[in-house]
Amino acid sequence: MEHVLKNNSILNGSLGHSGNATNLSQAEVDQEYTIKAVVAGDEELVSFLFTLGCYEGETVTVISKVSETYVISVKDARYSIDQELAEAILI
């Protein structure tokens, strides 16, 4: 079942978002985005992103992209995440 992190809680179900919603893997480098939701098929993945500060309303910036590795900035901290994590963050 798909898990969604929205309003700082984990909900089961699907996210009813419009077709223009994109994820962090499609973000431009050095542009700030607001996280709309965190959606993943694995609850542990959602929980991990939450511990990094990735939740609805928080700002995130992609510092660099190399292959399938992304360096992001969240809450004045930098993290390296993979493609799967980047795709779970809706902006």
C-alpha positions as CSV (number, residue, x, y, z in Angstrom):
1,M,0.0,0.0,0.0
2,E,1.2,3.5,-0.8
3,H,2.2,5.6,2.2
4,V,1.9,9.4,2.2
5,L,3.6,11.9,4.5
6,K,1.3,14.9,4.7
7,N,0.5,17.4,7.5
8,N,3.4,15.8,9.5
9,S,1.7,12.4,9.8
10,I,1.8,9.2,7.8
11,L,-1.5,8.4,6.1
12,N,-2.4,5.3,4.1
13,G,-4.0,5.8,0.8
14,S,-3.3,7.6,-2.4
15,L,-2.5,11.3,-2.8
16,G,-5.0,13.2,-5.0
17,H,-2.6,15.6,-6.6
18,S,-2.8,17.3,-10.0
19,G,-0.9,16.2,-13.0
20,N,1.4,19.1,-12.8
21,A,3.0,17.9,-9.5
22,T,6.6,17.1,-10.0
23,N,9.1,15.3,-7.8
24,L,12.6,16.4,-6.6
25,S,14.3,14.3,-9.3
26,Q,12.9,16.8,-11.9
27,A,14.0,19.9,-10.0
28,E,16.4,22.5,-11.3
29,V,19.8,22.8,-9.5
30,D,20.1,25.9,-7.1
31,Q,16.3,26.6,-7.1
32,E,14.3,26.5,-3.9
33,Y,11.1,24.4,-3.8
34,T,8.4,23.8,-1.3
35,I,7.7,20.2,-0.5
36,K,4.0,19.4,-1.2
37,A,4.1,15.8,0.1
38,V,6.3,12.8,0.5
39,V,5.0,9.7,-1.2
40,A,6.6,6.2,-1.2
41,G,5.6,2.6,-1.2
42,D,7.8,1.9,1.9
43,E,6.9,3.4,5.3
44,E,10.6,3.2,6.4
45,L,11.6,5.4,3.4
46,V,8.9,8.0,4.3
47,S,10.0,7.9,8.0
48,F,13.7,8.4,7.0
49,L,12.9,11.4,4.8
50,F,10.9,12.9,7.7
51,T,14.0,12.6,10.0
52,L,15.9,14.6,7.4
53,G,13.3,17.3,7.6
54,C,11.5,16.5,4.4
55,Y,7.8,17.1,5.0
56,E,5.0,19.2,3.6
57,G,5.7,22.9,3.7
58,E,9.4,22.7,4.2
59,T,11.8,24.2,1.6
60,V,14.3,22.1,-0.2
61,T,17.1,23.0,-2.7
62,V,18.9,20.6,-5.0
63,I,22.6,21.6,-4.7
64,S,23.9,19.2,-7.3
65,K,22.9,16.2,-9.4
66,V,25.4,13.5,-10.6
67,S,23.9,10.5,-12.3
68,E,21.3,9.2,-9.8
69,T,22.7,11.0,-6.7
70,Y,21.3,14.3,-5.5
71,V,22.8,16.6,-2.9
72,I,20.0,18.5,-1.3
73,S,19.7,21.3,1.3
74,V,17.0,21.0,3.9
75,K,16.8,23.1,7.1
76,D,20.4,24.4,6.6
77,A,21.8,20.9,6.3
78,R,23.0,19.0,3.3
79,Y,22.2,15.4,2.5
80,S,23.1,13.0,-0.4
81,I,20.1,11.0,-1.5
82,D,19.5,8.6,-4.3
83,Q,17.0,8.6,-7.2
84,E,14.3,6.7,-5.3
85,L,14.3,9.2,-2.4
86,A,14.3,12.1,-4.8
87,E,11.2,10.7,-6.6
88,A,9.4,10.3,-3.3
89,I,9.6,14.1,-2.6
90,L,6.8,15.9,-4.4
91,I,7.4,19.6,-5.1
